Amino acid sequence: MFKTSGGKYIAPQLIENAMKQSRFIEQIMVVGEGEKMPAALIQPNFEFIEEWAKQKKIKLGDSNEEIVKNSDVMERVQQEVDFYNERFGKWERIKQFRLTPDVWSVEGDHLTPTMKMKRKVIKEKYKDLYNDIYEHPST
């Protein structure tokens, strides 16, 4: 549980578990402790997105970096986030998200051996994306 700057409590696991039902979302970490609203860092399901893009005849690019910047992908993931947001109160809904180009793994130090997210490590790794969401100046 964490508290937003507005004093609302958020249970990130509930939101993460709901959003992970989307075939577009492989991993998601809800952030926003002490911030004005909850947001998320999302590792897309790259394999599924490549299949989806092929069916839709969307040119993704050759790397995960290009995929996470693709406007069609961003739009489609936004639709998923909007769909799952409906289950939550207004203060709990993900207002913004950023896609990460890495596959979160134990080797990449994103996850523990029991596949739990290392929240501090992930937030640190994607500090630029986090700062971009909350419009903090980059350090």
N, C-alpha and C positions, 0 to 999 in steps of 0.2 A: 504494500500500500504506500502511496505517497500523496502529498498534499500540493495542490496548485497554489499560486500566489493569491488566488481568490478564496482560498480556504476550503475548496472542494476536495474530497478524497477520491482517489482513483485506484482501482485494483487492476494493475496492468495485466496479470495473468488471465483474467476473464476476457479482456479485450483481445489479447494475443491468441488465446485458444479459439475464439470465435473467428478471427481473421485468418488463422491458419487453415480453416476449412476451405478457403479459396484455393483453387488449383494454381493460381498465379503467384501465391505467396508461400515461399518455402519457410522463411523465418521472419519474425517480426519482434521488435522490441519497442514497447511503448515508453516514451520519455516525457518529461515535463515537470519533474519535481521542482517546486518553487517557481515555476513558469506560469504564464497566463493561461495556457491551455495544453492538453495532451497532444502529442504528435508521435510519429513513429519512424523508426529506421527499419527498412524492409529489405530482406534479401529475396529477390524474386526467384521463382522456380524457372531457371533458365531453360531447362529441357522442354518444359511445357510451353513456355513462351515461344520457343523456336518452332514447335509444332503448330501452335496457334497462328504465328506469323506466316508460316508456309501456307496454311489453309486460307488465310486472308490475303495472301499475296503481298505481304508487307515486307519491305527490305529493312532488315534490322541492323546490318553492319556485321563486322567480323569478330568483335570482341564484346565481353560483358560490359566494358566501359561505354561502348556505343549503344548497347541494348538499353542500359539504364537511363540514357539520355534521349532515347527515341520517344517522340511525342505520342505516337500511337500506343506504345507500351505504358507510358505515364497515364494517359487517358483511361486505358483499360483497367489498370490497377486502381485508379481513382474510382471507377465504377464499382469495383469490388469493395473498396474501403467504404464507399457510400452505402452499399447494400448491407454490409455487416454493422455499420454505424447505427442503422435503424433500431437495433436491439438495445441500444444504450441511451441513458439520459443525455440531454444536451451537453452538460458539462463533461461527460465521459467520452464524447465522440472525438475521433481523430480528425483534427482540423487540417493538418499538413503532414506530409510524409516525404521522405527521400529514399530512393533506391540505392542500395550499395552494390558495387560491382563485384565484390568477392563472394565466394561460396563460404558460408560460415562453417568452420570445422574445428575439430580438436587440434589439428596440426597448425591451423592459423591462429590458435589461441582465442577463438571466439567462444568455444564451448568447452565444458569440462568433459572428462572421460564418460560421465553419465549423461552427456548431451544436454546439460543445462547451460543456459546462456551466462557468460561472464559479463554482466551488465556494465561494470566499470571499464573493463577492457574494450568492449564494443563502443561505449560512449566516447572513450579516449581515441580509439582508431578512427572514428567518424566525427571527430570534434568539428571539422569544417562543415559537415552537413548539418550537425546539431546547431552550430552558430548561425548557419544560413536560415534554418527554420525560425529561430527565435531572434534573428537579426542582431545577434551579438557581434561586435567587431571581432574578426579573427585575430588570434594572438600569435 
